[in-house]
Amino acid sequence: MNRIGAGIRIAIVGAGPGGLALVRLLQVQGLRPTIYERDASVTARPQGGSLDLHQEDGLLAVREAGLYNQFLKHARFEGQQTRILDKYANLLLDDKDVVGPDHKDARPEIDRKDLRDILLSSLLPNTAQWGRTLESVAPALGGGHALTFRDGHTEAADLVVGADGAWSKVRASALTGALPGYTGYFFVDAAIPNVDTRWPAVGNLVGQGSAFVLGDGKVLLPQRNGGGILRVYFARRGSEEDADVFARDVLSRGTVAVRDALLEHYAGWAPDILDIVRACEGADIVLRKIFSFPPSHSWPRTKGVTLLGDAAHVMTPFSGAGVNMALADAMDLAAAIKRIVAGGTDLGTALEEYEKKIMARAEEHLAEGTSFADIAFSHDAAERMSRALNTSH
């Protein structure tokens, strides 16, 4: 039996929502983990769009972390509205069930940056180490693991947690060489600033939350963010080579070239829909290839090393569950570590139970993401998606 007490050395790699939530939950227990992030600073790169947190996992984690009141200051409950439109701008579904904070079905939106800032500001000083790009994790003499970083810095830990995303270095270095597979589609991610003043008709079309605009096997996903921004995801089927060609031949030429290519892609759609394309601007349009693990994904268990969030079970955006799964993982791992410290179990047993639990939970969402993507890219997608969402409510 390998029991470790309150002096357990915990290294968490990756300062996304899941990793930061784990740190906060452990600090609430009185532990002193360290989190390592490859970004040079908290402002090194954009943090993406909006997230919806669910009562049973994401919001529960925020509550357990003692951060719910701070969350409410940034949450957008009106963002729960969901619309489905076809390519002619016909409204097939308008889910206006905007419920309050205490409702069991509440799924308020919050910008990813705001959630990250809430978590970071709750941590003890010097908990986060910036500019630490992990190179390897290896067993250390005398027990535990040694982490080696690109700058030559090394650290030792009894427990290493890979919260470092889809291309996790912890996973690759210490657990398995398995990689997520390309799903067969990619997103072009753009934004419309000040949408309600500059493009009010577009804002009215989308509503206060998000919309699925579907038809001809094509997908357009506008979503409200904070600060008057409408983020738009143009999802396209295609090979990885198709994505690379789009990036090289279109994206590299700037916003006008991207708009022209998208207008051609959605040719024949209603003018009101095409205005969403025309309204997109700025130099921060990016292309994202979408990858996912299969529902059956697992890895060989290694005592003292584990994963959470995308590092464990990256799933497509169509699952709508990624950040909630990461926050649920953080809660479960924090509970497992609490049992270890209390002497109720050993490290190996606790991690085995934790990994079984999180992968069983993720399996359903991984399959669901694939199913919803298949619906979204079908030729009768708007009708099928409306039926699917009506059934799920």
C-alpha positions as CSV (number, residue, x, y, z in Angstrom):
1,M,0.0,0.0,0.0
2,N,1.3,3.4,-1.0
3,R,-0.5,6.0,1.2
4,I,0.6,9.6,1.0
5,G,-0.5,12.2,3.5
6,A,-1.1,16.0,3.5
7,G,2.5,16.5,2.2
8,I,1.6,15.0,-1.2
9,R,3.4,16.7,-4.0
10,I,0.9,17.4,-6.8
11,A,1.9,18.8,-10.2
12,I,-0.9,19.8,-12.6
13,V,0.0,20.5,-16.2
14,G,-2.3,22.8,-18.1
15,A,-4.1,25.9,-16.8
16,G,-7.4,25.5,-18.6
17,P,-10.7,25.4,-16.7
18,G,-10.3,21.8,-15.6
19,G,-6.7,22.1,-14.3
20,L,-7.5,25.4,-12.5
21,A,-10.6,24.0,-10.9
22,L,-8.7,21.1,-9.6
23,V,-6.1,23.4,-8.0
24,R,-8.8,25.5,-6.4
25,L,-10.6,22.4,-5.0
26,L,-7.4,21.1,-3.6
27,Q,-6.4,24.4,-2.0
28,V,-9.9,24.4,-0.4
29,Q,-8.8,21.1,1.2
30,G,-5.6,22.7,2.5
31,L,-3.3,21.1,-0.1
32,R,-0.6,23.0,-2.0
33,P,-0.5,21.8,-5.6
34,T,1.4,23.6,-8.4
35,I,0.1,24.2,-11.9
36,Y,2.4,24.5,-14.9
37,E,1.3,26.3,-18.1
38,R,3.2,26.7,-21.3
39,D,1.7,30.1,-22.1
40,A,4.1,32.9,-21.2
41,S,1.4,34.7,-19.3
42,V,-2.3,34.8,-18.6
43,T,-2.8,37.1,-21.6
44,A,-0.5,35.3,-24.0
45,R,-3.4,34.2,-26.3
46,P,-7.1,34.5,-26.8
47,Q,-9.2,32.1,-24.7
48,G,-12.0,31.2,-27.1
49,G,-15.7,31.8,-27.0
50,S,-18.6,31.1,-24.6
51,L,-19.2,28.1,-22.4
52,D,-22.5,26.8,-20.9
53,L,-22.2,25.3,-17.5
54,H,-24.6,22.6,-16.3
55,Q,-26.1,22.2,-12.8
56,E,-25.0,18.6,-12.4
57,D,-21.3,19.1,-13.2
58,G,-19.9,22.5,-14.3
59,L,-22.0,24.6,-11.9
60,L,-21.6,22.1,-9.1
61,A,-17.8,22.3,-9.4
62,V,-18.0,26.1,-9.3
63,R,-20.1,25.9,-6.1
64,E,-17.8,23.4,-4.5
65,A,-14.9,25.7,-5.3
66,G,-16.7,28.5,-3.4
67,L,-16.8,30.7,-6.5
68,Y,-20.5,30.7,-7.4
69,N,-21.1,34.3,-6.4
70,Q,-18.2,35.5,-8.5
71,F,-19.6,33.3,-11.4
72,L,-23.0,35.0,-11.2
73,K,-21.4,38.4,-11.8
74,H,-20.3,37.2,-15.3
75,A,-23.0,34.6,-16.1
76,R,-25.5,35.2,-18.9
77,F,-28.7,33.3,-18.2
78,E,-30.3,34.8,-21.3
79,G,-27.7,32.9,-23.3
80,Q,-29.6,29.7,-22.7
81,Q,-31.9,30.6,-25.6
82,T,-31.4,28.3,-28.6
83,R,-32.7,28.7,-32.1
84,I,-32.7,26.4,-35.1
85,L,-33.1,27.9,-38.6
86,D,-32.9,26.4,-42.1
87,K,-31.0,27.9,-45.0
88,Y,-34.0,30.1,-45.9
89,A,-34.0,31.7,-42.4
90,N,-37.1,29.9,-41.4
91,L,-37.3,29.5,-37.6
92,L,-37.9,25.8,-36.8
93,L,-37.2,25.9,-33.1
94,D,-37.0,28.8,-30.7
95,D,-36.3,27.4,-27.2
96,K,-36.9,30.4,-24.9
97,D,-36.7,28.4,-21.7
98,V,-34.4,30.8,-19.9
99,V,-34.4,29.6,-16.4
100,G,-32.9,31.1,-13.3
101,P,-29.8,30.2,-11.2
102,D,-31.7,27.7,-8.9
103,H,-33.5,25.8,-11.6
104,K,-32.3,22.2,-12.1
105,D,-32.0,22.7,-15.9
106,A,-30.1,26.0,-15.7
107,R,-27.2,26.2,-18.2
108,P,-26.0,29.8,-18.1
109,E,-23.3,31.0,-20.4
110,I,-20.0,32.5,-19.4
111,D,-17.0,33.6,-21.6
112,R,-14.1,31.2,-21.3
113,K,-11.8,34.1,-20.4
114,D,-14.1,35.2,-17.5
115,L,-14.3,31.6,-16.1
116,R,-10.5,31.3,-16.3
117,D,-10.0,34.7,-14.6
118,I,-12.4,33.7,-11.7
119,L,-10.5,30.5,-11.1
120,L,-7.0,32.1,-11.4
121,S,-7.9,35.0,-9.0
122,S,-9.0,32.5,-6.4
123,L,-5.6,30.7,-6.2
124,L,-2.8,31.3,-3.7
125,P,0.1,33.5,-4.9
126,N,2.7,31.7,-7.0
127,T,0.5,28.6,-7.5
128,A,0.6,29.0,-11.3
129,Q,4.0,28.8,-13.1
130,W,3.9,30.4,-16.5
131,G,6.1,29.7,-19.5
132,R,6.7,26.1,-18.5
133,T,6.5,23.9,-21.6
134,L,6.6,20.3,-20.5
135,E,9.0,18.0,-22.3
136,S,8.7,14.7,-20.4
137,V,7.4,12.9,-17.3
138,A,9.4,10.0,-16.1
139,P,9.7,7.8,-13.0
140,A,12.0,9.4,-10.4
141,L,14.6,7.6,-8.3
142,G,13.1,7.1,-4.8
143,G,9.5,7.2,-6.1
144,G,7.1,9.6,-7.7
145,H,7.8,11.3,-11.1
146,A,10.2,13.9,-12.5
147,L,8.8,16.6,-14.8
148,T,11.3,18.1,-17.2
149,F,10.5,21.4,-18.9
150,R,11.9,22.9,-22.1
151,D,13.8,25.6,-20.2
152,G,15.7,22.9,-18.3
153,H,13.7,23.3,-15.1
154,T,12.7,20.1,-13.3
155,E,10.2,19.3,-10.6
156,A,9.3,16.1,-8.7
157,A,5.8,15.0,-7.8
158,D,4.0,12.2,-6.2
159,L,1.0,12.8,-8.5
160,V,1.1,14.3,-12.0
161,V,-2.1,15.3,-13.6
162,G,-2.3,16.0,-17.3
163,A,-4.9,18.7,-17.9
164,D,-3.0,19.8,-21.0
165,G,-5.6,19.3,-23.7
166,A,-6.1,17.2,-26.7
167,W,-2.4,17.0,-27.5
168,S,-1.4,16.3,-23.9
169,K,2.3,15.9,-23.3
170,V,1.7,14.1,-20.0
171,R,-0.4,11.5,-21.9
172,A,2.1,11.0,-24.6
173,S,5.2,11.0,-22.3
174,A,3.9,8.8,-19.5
175,L,0.8,6.9,-20.5
176,T,0.1,6.2,-24.2
177,G,1.0,7.3,-27.7
178,A,-2.7,7.1,-28.8
179,L,-3.9,10.4,-30.4
180,P,-7.4,11.7,-31.1
181,G,-8.6,11.2,-34.6
182,Y,-9.6,13.8,-37.1
183,T,-13.4,13.9,-37.3
184,G,-13.8,14.8,-40.9
185,Y,-14.7,18.5,-40.4
186,F,-13.2,21.8,-39.4
187,F,-14.4,25.1,-38.1
188,V,-13.7,28.6,-39.4
189,D,-14.0,30.7,-36.2
190,A,-14.9,34.4,-36.7
191,A,-16.5,37.2,-34.7
192,I,-18.8,40.2,-35.1
193,P,-18.1,42.9,-32.6
194,N,-20.9,45.3,-31.4
195,V,-23.4,43.2,-33.3
196,D,-26.5,44.8,-32.0
197,T,-25.5,48.3,-33.0
198,R,-23.6,47.5,-36.2
199,W,-25.7,44.6,-37.5
200,P,-29.0,44.7,-35.5
201,A,-30.8,42.4,-38.0
202,V,-28.2,39.7,-37.5
203,G,-28.5,40.1,-33.7
204,N,-32.3,39.8,-33.9
205,L,-32.0,36.7,-36.1
206,V,-29.7,34.9,-33.7
207,G,-31.6,35.8,-30.5
208,Q,-30.0,36.1,-27.1
209,G,-28.1,32.8,-27.1
210,S,-27.0,30.6,-29.9
211,A,-28.4,29.2,-33.1
212,F,-27.9,26.3,-35.5
213,V,-28.3,27.3,-39.1
214,L,-28.5,24.1,-41.1
215,G,-29.1,23.0,-44.7
216,D,-27.5,21.3,-47.7
217,G,-25.1,19.4,-45.5
218,K,-23.7,22.7,-44.3
219,V,-23.5,24.2,-40.8
220,L,-23.3,27.7,-39.5
221,L,-23.3,28.3,-35.7
222,P,-23.6,31.8,-34.3
223,Q,-23.3,32.2,-30.6
224,R,-23.5,35.3,-28.3
225,N,-20.5,36.1,-26.2
226,G,-20.0,38.8,-23.6
227,G,-19.2,42.4,-24.5
228,G,-21.6,42.6,-27.5
229,I,-19.7,40.1,-29.5
230,L,-21.3,37.4,-31.7
231,R,-19.0,34.6,-32.4
232,V,-19.6,32.5,-35.5
233,Y,-18.4,29.0,-36.3
234,F,-18.6,28.0,-39.9
235,A,-18.4,24.2,-39.8
236,R,-17.3,22.4,-43.0
237,R,-16.8,18.8,-43.9
238,G,-13.5,18.0,-45.5
239,S,-10.2,16.2,-45.1
240,E,-7.3,17.5,-43.2
241,E,-5.8,18.4,-46.5
242,D,-8.9,20.4,-47.4
243,A,-8.4,22.3,-44.1
244,D,-4.8,22.9,-44.8
245,V,-5.6,24.2,-48.3
246,F,-8.2,26.6,-46.9
247,A,-5.7,27.9,-44.4
248,R,-3.0,28.3,-47.0
249,D,-5.0,29.7,-49.9
250,V,-7.9,31.6,-48.2
251,L,-7.2,32.3,-44.5
252,S,-3.7,33.6,-45.2
253,R,-5.1,36.3,-47.6
254,G,-7.2,38.0,-44.9
255,T,-10.8,38.7,-43.9
256,V,-12.1,39.7,-47.3
257,A,-10.9,36.4,-48.9
258,V,-12.4,34.4,-46.1
259,R,-15.8,36.2,-46.5
260,D,-15.8,35.7,-50.2
261,A,-15.0,31.9,-49.8
262,L,-17.8,31.5,-47.2
263,L,-20.3,33.4,-49.3
264,E,-19.5,31.0,-52.1
265,H,-19.8,28.0,-49.8
266,Y,-23.3,29.2,-48.6
267,A,-24.4,30.4,-52.0
268,G,-28.2,30.2,-52.4
269,W,-28.9,30.7,-48.7
270,A,-31.2,33.5,-47.5
271,P,-29.8,37.0,-47.7
272,D,-30.4,37.4,-43.9
273,I,-28.2,34.3,-43.3
274,L,-25.5,35.6,-45.7
275,D,-25.4,38.9,-43.7
276,I,-23.9,36.8,-40.8
277,V,-21.0,36.1,-43.1
278,R,-20.8,39.6,-44.4
279,A,-20.7,41.0,-40.8
280,C,-17.6,39.0,-39.7
281,E,-14.5,41.0,-39.5
282,G,-11.1,41.3,-37.8
283,A,-7.7,39.7,-38.1
284,D,-8.5,36.9,-35.5
285,I,-10.3,34.6,-37.8
286,V,-8.9,31.1,-37.2
287,L,-9.3,27.6,-38.5
288,R,-9.8,24.7,-36.1
289,K,-9.5,21.1,-37.2
290,I,-11.9,19.1,-35.0
291,F,-10.5,16.0,-33.3
292,S,-12.0,13.4,-30.9
293,F,-11.2,10.2,-29.2
294,P,-13.5,7.2,-29.8
295,P,-15.9,6.3,-27.0
296,S,-13.9,3.2,-26.2
297,H,-10.7,5.2,-25.6
298,S,-8.5,4.2,-22.6
299,W,-4.9,4.1,-21.5
300,P,-2.7,1.8,-19.4
301,R,-2.8,2.8,-15.8
302,T,0.3,4.2,-14.3
303,K,0.6,4.8,-10.6
304,G,1.0,8.5,-9.9
305,V,0.0,9.8,-13.3
306,T,-3.5,10.6,-14.5
307,L,-5.5,12.8,-16.9
308,L,-8.5,15.1,-16.9
309,G,-10.6,16.9,-19.4
310,D,-9.6,16.9,-23.1
311,A,-6.3,15.2,-22.3
312,A,-8.4,12.2,-21.2
313,H,-11.4,12.3,-23.5
314,V,-11.4,15.2,-26.1
315,M,-14.8,15.3,-27.7
316,T,-16.3,17.4,-30.5
317,P,-18.0,20.7,-29.9
318,F,-21.3,19.0,-30.9
319,S,-21.3,17.1,-27.6
320,G,-21.8,20.4,-25.8
321,A,-20.1,18.9,-22.8
322,G,-16.3,19.4,-23.0
323,V,-15.8,22.0,-20.2
324,N,-18.5,20.4,-18.0
325,M,-16.7,17.0,-18.3
326,A,-13.4,18.7,-17.3
327,L,-14.9,20.4,-14.3
328,A,-16.6,17.1,-13.3
329,D,-13.3,15.3,-13.6
330,A,-11.7,18.0,-11.4
331,M,-14.3,17.4,-8.7
332,D,-13.9,13.6,-8.8
333,L,-10.1,13.8,-8.8
334,A,-10.2,16.2,-5.8
335,A,-12.4,13.8,-4.0
336,A,-10.1,10.9,-4.7
337,I,-7.1,12.9,-3.5
338,K,-9.0,13.8,-0.3
339,R,-9.4,10.0,0.4
340,I,-5.7,9.4,-0.3
341,V,-4.6,12.1,2.1
342,A,-7.1,10.9,4.8
343,G,-5.5,7.4,4.5
344,G,-8.8,5.8,3.3
345,T,-7.2,4.4,0.1
346,D,-3.9,4.2,-1.7
347,L,-2.8,6.2,-4.7
348,G,-3.1,3.4,-7.2
349,T,-6.5,2.3,-6.1
350,A,-7.9,5.9,-6.0
351,L,-6.7,6.7,-9.5
352,E,-8.0,3.5,-10.9
353,E,-11.5,4.2,-9.5
354,Y,-11.3,7.8,-10.7
355,E,-10.3,6.9,-14.2
356,K,-13.1,4.3,-14.5
357,K,-15.6,6.8,-13.4
358,I,-14.6,9.7,-15.7
359,M,-14.3,7.5,-18.8
360,A,-17.7,5.8,-18.2
361,R,-19.2,9.3,-18.0
362,A,-17.3,10.6,-21.1
363,E,-18.3,7.6,-23.2
364,E,-21.9,8.7,-23.5
365,H,-20.9,12.2,-24.5
366,L,-18.3,11.1,-27.0
367,A,-20.9,9.0,-28.8
368,E,-23.5,11.8,-28.5
369,G,-21.1,14.3,-30.1
370,T,-20.7,12.0,-33.1
371,S,-24.4,11.5,-33.4
372,F,-25.2,15.3,-33.3
373,A,-22.5,16.0,-35.9
374,D,-24.0,13.4,-38.2
375,I,-27.4,15.1,-37.8
376,A,-25.9,18.6,-38.3
377,F,-24.2,17.7,-41.6
378,S,-27.2,15.9,-43.0
379,H,-29.4,17.4,-45.8
380,D,-32.5,17.5,-43.6
381,A,-30.5,18.7,-40.6
382,A,-32.7,21.6,-39.5
383,E,-35.8,19.3,-39.1
384,R,-33.8,16.5,-37.5
385,M,-32.0,18.7,-35.1
386,S,-35.3,20.4,-34.1
387,R,-36.7,17.0,-33.3
388,A,-33.6,15.9,-31.4
389,L,-33.5,19.0,-29.2
390,N,-37.3,18.8,-28.6
391,T,-36.9,15.2,-27.5
392,S,-34.0,16.1,-25.1
393,H,-36.0,18.8,-23.3
